[in-house]
Amino acid sequence: MRDNGNEFVFFLLGGLAGASLALLLAPRSGRETRQIVAARMKDGERYARQGLERGRQAVHRTVREGKNLAARTMQTGREVVDVGRDIAEAGRNIVADMPQPGPAEKLT
């Protein structure tokens, strides 16, 4: 059931095909049937355009959110690197400030 979107689209297409076939086989005049089919086609086109627009908006929103997340992640990474540099500098200062061993201490 992971492809609910595709299944729904196929369901709608099947329903549209069935409705069109029913209209064609119904006891109506050709002109009336063509008008009904044309109206259904316009409805289907409008539905498809709305779906495409919703999809386009979803893609734009997802891209925007992705860019924002990437920017925040980069900023966090820079902050972590800066903290790491500060810690490394503090460590170097601590080692530099340590008393140097005398000659006797080097032997042991």
DABELQUI-V6604 format. One record per pair of residues at least 12 apart in sequence whose ideal C-beta (glycine too) atoms are under 10 Angstrom apart, sorted by the first residue. I is the first residue (numbers start at 1). J is the second residue. D is the distance in Angstrom with one decimal. If there is no record, write none. Layout:
I:J:D + I:J:D
This chain:
5:51:9.9 + 5:55:9.9 + 9:48:9.8 + 9:51:8.6 + 12:44:8.5 + 12:47:8.0 + 12:48:9.8 + 12:51:9.8 + 13:44:9.1 + 16:40:7.1 + 16:41:9.0 + 16:43:9.1 + 16:44:6.0 + 16:47:9.4 + 19:36:9.3 + 19:37:9.3 + 19:40:6.6 + 19:44:9.9 + 20:33:9.7 + 20:36:9.1 + 20:37:6.2 + 20:40:6.6 + 20:41:8.6 + 20:44:9.6 + 23:35:10.0 + 23:36:5.2 + 23:37:5.9 + 23:39:10.0 + 23:40:7.4 + 24:36:9.4 + 24:37:7.5
